[in-house]
Amino acid sequence: MASSDSPAVARRIVRLALRHAREAKGFTQSDVAEEMEWSLSKVMRIENGEVTIAANDLRFLLQYLGVTDRAEADRLLEAAKLSRQRQVQGKQQWWDTTPFREELTPAMRRMIEFETEATALRYSYAVVIPGPLQTAEYAGAMLGTYVDLSDKQREIRLEARVRRHRQLMSRKDSPKIYAMMDESVLWRQIGGPKVLAEQLDELLRLVREDRLMIRVVPFDHTVPIPTLGAFEILYLGDDTQDDPEANAIMYRESGYKDEIVDNADDLSRHRDIFENLWNVLPDEVASAEMLERRVKALLPSGA
């Protein structure tokens, strides 16, 4: 492993290797749990990346799974140690502290961890501005529509969204960010005209600073309609590689659940659809002009 690899990347290396080795042997997660004298939930959490595995446990597990290549075993042991680095050093990241741990889903917390290390991000949204690109006012207005949340829960989730925006935009190693949004997002007045105008103006600022590339799916029958719903693909390395499972994950959210997806077929399908649509949309210049026209229409002259 490269010394620059992060605990998030290291944890992913270990869990994918363990899952592939188990499947190659034809073992079930229950088989592993019985052999290691663990609960089934522990095996599931390790393979899902929700918890790390200690080096001593990993040595026995690799023997059981038939991973006998010394170089591969050493690589995974090094990755396991790195994945536990923050725990050993007693440095909890903000998303793992109270009250965020109680209010954010496991998938959301894992996604935020990857977000801090991602080299490229691709957002596909048809209803709202992608979360990490939202202003505090826009995010607060949107969270205000969630009637199933208490005021305290909205406050915590808003703070989490503000922190995500701040940490993404303050990174010195700025990732490449591609945002594909439906034109309806530019018209949906979440928080009212002023809030939406300020949100679109913030996106334009990021575009001018070369931090963000936006393409808008217009109200035009000449381009395909995005049908997969909202998703985010985060790359932890080269985003031009052909093998998406090697260095990418996808975060997908619906009205009732969210999840991390690293299945190669799902990743390839979503990436292909994103790229195919991106390449036929109005380019970044034309899309920025659409945003500018909406800002001018939303605010009185001179505001």
C-alpha positions in Angstrom: 0.0 0.0 0.0 1.1 3.6 -0.6 1.8 5.5 2.5 -0.6 8.1 1.3 -3.6 5.8 1.4 -6.2 6.8 3.9 -8.0 4.7 6.6 -11.1 4.9 4.4 -9.3 3.5 1.4 -7.5 0.8 3.5 -10.8 -0.4 5.1 -12.3 -0.8 1.6 -9.3 -2.8 0.4 -9.7 -5.2 3.3 -13.4 -5.7 3.1 -13.4 -6.2 -0.7 -10.5 -8.7 -0.5 -12.3 -10.7 2.3 -15.6 -10.8 0.4 -13.9 -11.9 -2.8 -11.9 -14.6 -1.0 -15.0 -15.9 0.9 -17.0 -16.1 -2.3 -14.1 -17.8 -4.2 -14.2 -20.5 -1.5 -17.9 -20.9 -1.7 -18.3 -19.9 2.0 -21.3 -18.0 3.3 -21.1 -15.3 5.9 -22.6 -17.7 8.4 -19.7 -20.2 7.7 -17.2 -17.4 8.5 -19.1 -16.4 11.7 -19.1 -20.0 12.9 -15.5 -20.7 12.2 -14.3 -17.4 13.8 -16.8 -17.7 16.7 -18.3 -14.3 15.8 -21.8 -13.1 15.4 -23.2 -13.0 11.9 -23.7 -9.3 12.3 -20.0 -8.8 12.9 -19.1 -10.5 9.7 -21.7 -8.5 7.8 -20.4 -5.2 9.3 -16.8 -6.0 8.4 -17.7 -6.8 4.8 -19.9 -3.7 4.6 -17.1 -1.6 5.9 -19.0 -0.4 9.0 -16.3 -1.8 11.4 -12.6 -2.6 11.1 -10.9 -5.9 11.8 -8.0 -6.4 14.1 -4.7 -7.7 12.6 -4.7 -10.9 14.8 -8.3 -11.7 13.7 -7.4 -11.0 10.1 -4.5 -13.5 10.2 -6.7 -16.4 11.3 -9.4 -15.4 8.8 -7.0 -15.2 5.9 -5.9 -18.8 6.7 -9.5 -20.0 6.8 -10.2 -18.3 3.5 -7.1 -19.8 1.8 -5.2 -16.5 1.3 -1.7 -18.0 1.4 0.2 -15.7 -0.8 2.6 -13.9 1.6 2.7 -10.6 -0.3 -1.1 -10.4 -0.4 -1.5 -11.3 3.2 1.1 -8.7 4.2 -0.7 -6.1 2.1 -4.0 -6.8 3.8 -2.5 -6.8 7.3 -0.9 -3.4 6.6 -4.3 -2.1 5.3 -6.1 -3.5 8.4 -3.7 -1.6 10.7 -4.1 1.6 8.7 -7.9 1.3 8.7 -7.8 1.3 12.5 -5.3 4.2 12.8 -7.8 6.8 13.9 -9.3 4.5 16.5 -5.8 3.7 17.9 -4.8 7.3 18.0 -8.1 8.2 19.7 -9.0 10.7 16.9 -12.6 10.5 16.1 -13.8 12.4 13.1 -16.8 14.7 13.5 -19.2 12.4 11.8 -18.5 9.6 14.3 -19.0 11.8 17.3 -22.2 12.6 19.3 -24.7 13.7 18.1 -23.9 13.0 14.5 -23.4 9.3 15.0 -26.9 9.0 16.3 -28.6 11.0 13.6 -26.6 10.1 10.4 -27.1 6.6 8.9 -24.1 4.2 8.7 -24.1 4.7 4.9 -24.1 8.5 5.2 -21.2 8.4 7.7 -19.2 6.1 5.4 -19.9 8.3 2.4 -18.7 11.4 4.3 -15.5 9.6 5.2 -14.9 8.8 1.5 -15.8 12.3 0.6 -12.9 13.7 2.5 -10.5 11.5 0.4 -12.2 11.5 -3.0 -10.2 12.6 -6.0 -13.4 13.0 -8.2 -17.1 13.2 -7.5 -20.0 12.7 -9.9 -23.4 13.9 -8.8 -26.7 13.1 -10.7 -29.7 14.9 -9.2 -33.1 15.6 -10.8 -35.0 17.2 -7.9 -32.6 19.3 -5.7 -29.1 20.7 -5.5 -26.6 17.9 -4.4 -26.1 18.0 -0.7 -22.4 19.0 -0.4 -23.0 21.9 -2.9 -26.0 23.4 -0.9 -25.8 26.7 0.9 -26.9 26.7 4.6 -30.1 28.6 3.8 -31.1 26.2 1.0 -30.3 23.1 3.0 -32.2 24.5 6.0 -35.3 25.2 3.8 -35.1 21.7 2.3 -34.8 20.0 5.7 -37.7 22.1 6.9 -39.9 20.1 4.5 -39.1 16.8 6.3 -42.1 16.6 8.6 -40.9 13.4 10.2 -37.9 15.1 11.8 -37.8 17.0 15.1 -36.4 20.5 15.3 -33.3 19.0 17.0 -32.8 16.4 14.3 -33.1 19.1 11.6 -30.5 21.2 13.4 -28.0 18.3 13.6 -28.5 17.3 10.0 -28.2 20.9 8.8 -24.9 21.2 10.8 -23.7 18.0 9.1 -24.5 19.4 5.7 -22.8 22.7 6.4 -19.7 20.8 7.6 -19.6 18.6 4.5 -19.8 21.7 2.2 -17.0 23.5 4.2 -14.6 20.5 4.3 -15.1 19.7 0.6 -14.5 23.3 -0.5 -11.6 23.9 1.9 -9.5 20.9 0.7 -6.2 21.9 -0.7 -6.2 18.9 -3.0 -9.5 20.0 -4.6 -11.3 17.0 -6.2 -12.8 17.2 -9.6 -16.6 17.7 -9.2 -19.1 17.0 -11.9 -22.8 17.9 -11.2 -25.5 16.9 -13.6 -28.9 18.4 -12.7 -32.3 18.6 -14.2 -33.5 22.0 -15.3 -36.4 21.7 -12.8 -33.9 22.1 -10.0 -33.3 25.7 -11.2 -37.0 26.4 -11.0 -38.0 24.6 -7.7 -38.0 27.5 -5.3 -36.9 25.8 -2.1 -36.8 28.5 0.5 -38.2 31.1 -1.9 -36.8 33.1 -4.8 -34.0 34.8 -2.8 -32.7 31.5 -1.2 -32.7 29.8 -4.6 -31.0 32.7 -6.3 -28.3 32.8 -3.7 -27.9 29.0 -4.1 -27.5 29.3 -7.9 -25.1 32.2 -7.5 -23.0 30.1 -5.2 -22.8 27.4 -7.8 -21.8 30.0 -10.4 -19.0 31.1 -8.1 -17.6 27.6 -7.8 -17.8 27.3 -11.6 -15.9 30.5 -12.1 -13.2 29.3 -9.7 -12.9 26.0 -11.7 -14.0 24.0 -8.7 -17.2 22.7 -10.3 -18.4 21.5 -13.7 -22.2 21.7 -14.2 -24.3 20.5 -17.0 -28.1 20.9 -16.9 -30.6 18.5 -18.4 -32.9 21.0 -20.3 -36.6 20.9 -20.8 -35.9 19.6 -24.2 -37.1 16.5 -25.9 -33.8 16.1 -27.8 -31.9 14.7 -24.8 -32.7 11.5 -22.8 -34.5 11.8 -19.5 -32.5 10.7 -16.4 -34.4 7.8 -14.8 -32.1 6.3 -12.2 -32.9 8.8 -9.4 -30.3 10.6 -7.3 -26.8 9.1 -6.9 -23.2 10.1 -6.2 -20.1 8.3 -7.4 -17.0 8.9 -5.4 -13.5 8.0 -6.8 -10.6 7.3 -4.5 -8.1 7.2 -7.3 -7.9 7.6 -11.0 -11.5 8.2 -12.2 -10.6 7.4 -15.8 -9.9 3.7 -15.1 -12.2 1.1 -16.8 -12.6 -0.9 -13.6 -14.9 1.1 -11.4 -14.9 -1.3 -8.5 -11.1 -0.9 -8.2 -11.4 2.7 -6.9 -15.0 3.9 -6.6 -18.1 3.7 -4.5 -21.6 4.9 -5.1 -23.9 6.5 -2.6 -27.6 6.1 -3.5 -30.5 7.6 -1.6 -34.3 7.3 -1.9 -37.2 8.4 0.2 -36.9 5.5 2.6 -33.3 4.3 2.7 -29.7 5.1 1.7 -26.9 2.7 0.8 -23.3 2.4 -0.3 -22.9 0.4 -3.5 -19.6 -1.1 -4.7 -21.0 -3.8 -7.0 -19.0 -3.6 -10.2 -22.1 -4.1 -12.4 -24.1 -1.4 -10.7 -21.2 1.0 -10.7 -20.6 0.4 -14.4 -24.2 0.9 -15.3 -24.6 4.1 -13.4 -21.3 5.5 -14.7 -22.1 4.6 -18.3 -25.5 6.3 -18.0 -24.0 9.4 -16.4 -21.2 9.7 -19.1 -23.6 9.0 -22.0 -26.0 11.7 -20.8 -23.2 14.2 -19.8 -21.7 14.0 -23.3 -25.0 15.0 -25.1 -26.0 17.8 -22.7 -25.3 21.6 -23.2 -21.8 22.2 -22.2 -20.6 24.0 -19.0 -20.7 27.4 -20.7 -24.3 27.0 -21.8 -25.3 25.5 -18.5 -23.8 28.4 -16.6 -25.7 30.8 -18.8 -28.9 29.0 -17.8 -28.0 29.5 -14.1 -27.3 33.2 -14.7 -30.6 33.8 -16.4 -32.4 32.2 -13.5 -30.6 34.3 -10.9 -31.6 37.5 -12.8 -35.2 36.3 -13.1 -35.4 35.4 -9.4 -34.1 38.7 -8.0 -35.3 42.2 -8.7 -33.0 44.4 -10.8 -30.0 45.5 -8.8 -30.6 43.1 -5.8 
